[in-house]
Amino acid sequence: MKKGFTLAEVLITLGIIGIVAAMTIPTLISSYKKKEYSTRLKKFYSLMNQAIQMSTIENGPTSGWLLPDTYAQPEKFWEKYFAPYIKTSRTEKGTIMTVPIIGSGVERDCCIIYFPDGTSLLLYAVAAVDFVYDVNGSNGPNEYGIDRFDFLLNRQTGEFTGYNYMGYVDSDEYTIDALDRENILKLCANRNAQYCSQLLFLDNWEFKEDYPFKL
């Protein structure tokens, strides 16, 4: 008589496999996302720096670039200084809810730029121009520090970095006096997720073990 597995043994084995899968699959997915997002952030950072270099040849130093209106027409800024040097799928007008520094966030006009790889960029202006890169395009959750990362262009130096505005003051009168990693990590985790892009910039676009958000 051939020996085989009983129904109970098969069910127990399937149950164990299911438990192991439930424990490991989320970790594997998170690890995959970290690598994918890291690669896309590195590519975007390189792409933007190349565009800035080429644009300065034709348009002069970034210190002379004209900012768009505070609440309107950011698409004109993109069309003049970046569009000729970057391959895109399409652009359109839209709105974005900014992250509140004090009080509530504000909905602002933005220019949405779609790239061939499925990522997108939301460009809007306040006192400066923010470049909000979305690593998965129109897919959710559309949250800073998870799939959206804010970049700033220093027009005086031409440097393109993560969000590193030093004038941040909250209701507890906390003011940035240093842009070291420890301080930026605290800001990313507890106060304003816009600073997560600067944390990644300092970490060479790698999601370290202490990165405060789960992808």
Contacts in CASP RR format, 6 or more apart in sequence:
PFRMAT RR
TARGET T0000
AUTHOR 0000-0000-0000
METHOD contacts of the structure
MODEL  1
MKKGFTLAEVLITLGIIGIVAAMTIPTLISSYKKKEYSTRLKKFYSLMNQ
AIQMSTIENGPTSGWLLPDTYAQPEKFWEKYFAPYIKTSRTEKGTIMTVP
IIGSGVERDCCIIYFPDGTSLLLYAVAAVDFVYDVNGSNGPNEYGIDRFD
FLLNRQTGEFTGYNYMGYVDSDEYTIDALDRENILKLCANRNAQYCSQLL
FLDNWEFKEDYPFKL
5 13 0 8 1.000
30 214 0 8 1.000
30 215 0 8 1.000
33 215 0 8 1.000
34 207 0 8 1.000
34 215 0 8 1.000
36 135 0 8 1.000
37 135 0 8 1.000
37 147 0 8 1.000
37 207 0 8 1.000
37 215 0 8 1.000
38 200 0 8 1.000
38 205 0 8 1.000
38 206 0 8 1.000
38 207 0 8 1.000
40 117 0 8 1.000
40 119 0 8 1.000
40 135 0 8 1.000
41 133 0 8 1.000
41 135 0 8 1.000
41 149 0 8 1.000
41 200 0 8 1.000
41 205 0 8 1.000
42 205 0 8 1.000
43 117 0 8 1.000
44 119 0 8 1.000
44 121 0 8 1.000
44 133 0 8 1.000
45 151 0 8 1.000
45 160 0 8 1.000
45 201 0 8 1.000
45 205 0 8 1.000
47 86 0 8 1.000
48 82 0 8 1.000
48 86 0 8 1.000
48 131 0 8 1.000
48 151 0 8 1.000
48 160 0 8 1.000
49 160 0 8 1.000
50 85 0 8 1.000
51 82 0 8 1.000
51 85 0 8 1.000
51 86 0 8 1.000
52 62 0 8 1.000
52 153 0 8 1.000
52 158 0 8 1.000
52 160 0 8 1.000
54 85 0 8 1.000
55 81 0 8 1.000
55 82 0 8 1.000
55 84 0 8 1.000
55 85 0 8 1.000
56 62 0 8 1.000
56 158 0 8 1.000
58 84 0 8 1.000
59 65 0 8 1.000
59 80 0 8 1.000
59 81 0 8 1.000
61 158 0 8 1.000
62 153 0 8 1.000
62 154 0 8 1.000
62 155 0 8 1.000
62 156 0 8 1.000
62 157 0 8 1.000
62 158 0 8 1.000
63 155 0 8 1.000
63 156 0 8 1.000
63 158 0 8 1.000
64 155 0 8 1.000
65 77 0 8 1.000
65 81 0 8 1.000
65 155 0 8 1.000
66 77 0 8 1.000
66 80 0 8 1.000
67 77 0 8 1.000
67 125 0 8 1.000
67 128 0 8 1.000
67 129 0 8 1.000
67 155 0 8 1.000
68 74 0 8 1.000
68 76 0 8 1.000
68 77 0 8 1.000
68 125 0 8 1.000
68 129 0 8 1.000
69 125 0 8 1.000
70 125 0 8 1.000
70 126 0 8 1.000
70 127 0 8 1.000
71 108 0 8 1.000
71 109 0 8 1.000
71 125 0 8 1.000
72 109 0 8 1.000
73 109 0 8 1.000
74 109 0 8 1.000
74 110 0 8 1.000
74 111 0 8 1.000
74 123 0 8 1.000
74 124 0 8 1.000
74 125 0 8 1.000
74 129 0 8 1.000
75 91 0 8 1.000
75 93 0 8 1.000
75 111 0 8 1.000
75 123 0 8 1.000
77 111 0 8 1.000
77 123 0 8 1.000
77 125 0 8 1.000
77 129 0 8 1.000
78 91 0 8 1.000
78 111 0 8 1.000
78 113 0 8 1.000
78 123 0 8 1.000
83 91 0 8 1.000
86 113 0 8 1.000
87 115 0 8 1.000
87 116 0 8 1.000
88 113 0 8 1.000
88 114 0 8 1.000
88 115 0 8 1.000
88 116 0 8 1.000
89 114 0 8 1.000
89 115 0 8 1.000
89 116 0 8 1.000
89 118 0 8 1.000
90 114 0 8 1.000
91 111 0 8 1.000
91 112 0 8 1.000
91 113 0 8 1.000
91 114 0 8 1.000
92 111 0 8 1.000
92 112 0 8 1.000
92 114 0 8 1.000
93 109 0 8 1.000
93 110 0 8 1.000
93 111 0 8 1.000
93 112 0 8 1.000
94 109 0 8 1.000
94 110 0 8 1.000
94 111 0 8 1.000
94 112 0 8 1.000
94 122 0 8 1.000
95 107 0 8 1.000
95 108 0 8 1.000
95 109 0 8 1.000
95 110 0 8 1.000
96 107 0 8 1.000
96 108 0 8 1.000
96 110 0 8 1.000
96 122 0 8 1.000
96 124 0 8 1.000
96 132 0 8 1.000
97 105 0 8 1.000
97 106 0 8 1.000
97 107 0 8 1.000
98 105 0 8 1.000
98 106 0 8 1.000
98 107 0 8 1.000
98 108 0 8 1.000
98 124 0 8 1.000
98 126 0 8 1.000
98 130 0 8 1.000
99 105 0 8 1.000
99 144 0 8 1.000
99 150 0 8 1.000
99 192 0 8 1.000
99 193 0 8 1.000
99 194 0 8 1.000
100 106 0 8 1.000
101 168 0 8 1.000
101 169 0 8 1.000
101 170 0 8 1.000
101 192 0 8 1.000
102 169 0 8 1.000
102 170 0 8 1.000
102 171 0 8 1.000
108 124 0 8 1.000
108 125 0 8 1.000
108 126 0 8 1.000
109 124 0 8 1.000
110 122 0 8 1.000
110 123 0 8 1.000
110 124 0 8 1.000
110 132 0 8 1.000
111 122 0 8 1.000
111 123 0 8 1.000
111 124 0 8 1.000
112 120 0 8 1.000
112 121 0 8 1.000
112 122 0 8 1.000
112 123 0 8 1.000
113 120 0 8 1.000
113 121 0 8 1.000
113 122 0 8 1.000
113 123 0 8 1.000
114 120 0 8 1.000
114 137 0 8 1.000
115 121 0 8 1.000
118 136 0 8 1.000
118 137 0 8 1.000
119 133 0 8 1.000
119 134 0 8 1.000
119 135 0 8 1.000
119 136 0 8 1.000
119 137 0 8 1.000
120 133 0 8 1.000
120 134 0 8 1.000
120 137 0 8 1.000
120 138 0 8 1.000
121 131 0 8 1.000
121 132 0 8 1.000
121 133 0 8 1.000
121 134 0 8 1.000
122 131 0 8 1.000
122 132 0 8 1.000
122 134 0 8 1.000
122 148 0 8 1.000
123 129 0 8 1.000
123 130 0 8 1.000
123 131 0 8 1.000
123 132 0 8 1.000
124 130 0 8 1.000
124 132 0 8 1.000
128 152 0 8 1.000
128 153 0 8 1.000
128 155 0 8 1.000
128 165 0 8 1.000
129 152 0 8 1.000
129 153 0 8 1.000
130 150 0 8 1.000
130 151 0 8 1.000
130 152 0 8 1.000
130 163 0 8 1.000
131 150 0 8 1.000
131 151 0 8 1.000
131 152 0 8 1.000
131 153 0 8 1.000
131 160 0 8 1.000
132 144 0 8 1.000
132 148 0 8 1.000
132 149 0 8 1.000
132 150 0 8 1.000
132 151 0 8 1.000
133 148 0 8 1.000
133 149 0 8 1.000
133 150 0 8 1.000
133 151 0 8 1.000
133 197 0 8 1.000
134 142 0 8 1.000
134 147 0 8 1.000
134 148 0 8 1.000
135 147 0 8 1.000
135 148 0 8 1.000
135 149 0 8 1.000
136 147 0 8 1.000
137 147 0 8 1.000
139 147 0 8 1.000
140 147 0 8 1.000
141 147 0 8 1.000
142 148 0 8 1.000
143 193 0 8 1.000
144 150 0 8 1.000
144 193 0 8 1.000
144 194 0 8 1.000
144 196 0 8 1.000
145 188 0 8 1.000
145 193 0 8 1.000
145 196 0 8 1.000
145 197 0 8 1.000
145 213 0 8 1.000
146 193 0 8 1.000
146 213 0 8 1.000
146 215 0 8 1.000
147 215 0 8 1.000
149 162 0 8 1.000
149 196 0 8 1.000
149 197 0 8 1.000
149 200 0 8 1.000
150 162 0 8 1.000
150 163 0 8 1.000
150 194 0 8 1.000
150 197 0 8 1.000
151 160 0 8 1.000
151 161 0 8 1.000
151 162 0 8 1.000
151 163 0 8 1.000
151 197 0 8 1.000
152 160 0 8 1.000
152 161 0 8 1.000
152 162 0 8 1.000
152 163 0 8 1.000
152 164 0 8 1.000
152 165 0 8 1.000
153 159 0 8 1.000
153 160 0 8 1.000
154 160 0 8 1.000
154 161 0 8 1.000
161 198 0 8 1.000
161 201 0 8 1.000
162 197 0 8 1.000
162 198 0 8 1.000
162 200 0 8 1.000
162 201 0 8 1.000
163 194 0 8 1.000
163 195 0 8 1.000
163 196 0 8 1.000
163 197 0 8 1.000
163 198 0 8 1.000
164 179 0 8 1.000
164 184 0 8 1.000
164 195 0 8 1.000
164 198 0 8 1.000
164 201 0 8 1.000
165 176 0 8 1.000
166 176 0 8 1.000
166 177 0 8 1.000
166 179 0 8 1.000
167 175 0 8 1.000
167 176 0 8 1.000
168 174 0 8 1.000
168 175 0 8 1.000
168 176 0 8 1.000
168 187 0 8 1.000
168 191 0 8 1.000
168 192 0 8 1.000
169 175 0 8 1.000
170 191 0 8 1.000
174 191 0 8 1.000
176 183 0 8 1.000
176 187 0 8 1.000
179 198 0 8 1.000
181 199 0 8 1.000
181 202 0 8 1.000
181 203 0 8 1.000
184 195 0 8 1.000
184 198 0 8 1.000
184 199 0 8 1.000
184 202 0 8 1.000
185 199 0 8 1.000
185 210 0 8 1.000
185 212 0 8 1.000
187 195 0 8 1.000
188 195 0 8 1.000
188 196 0 8 1.000
188 198 0 8 1.000
188 199 0 8 1.000
188 212 0 8 1.000
189 212 0 8 1.000
193 213 0 8 1.000
196 211 0 8 1.000
196 212 0 8 1.000
196 213 0 8 1.000
199 211 0 8 1.000
200 206 0 8 1.000
200 207 0 8 1.000
200 211 0 8 1.000
207 215 0 8 1.000
END
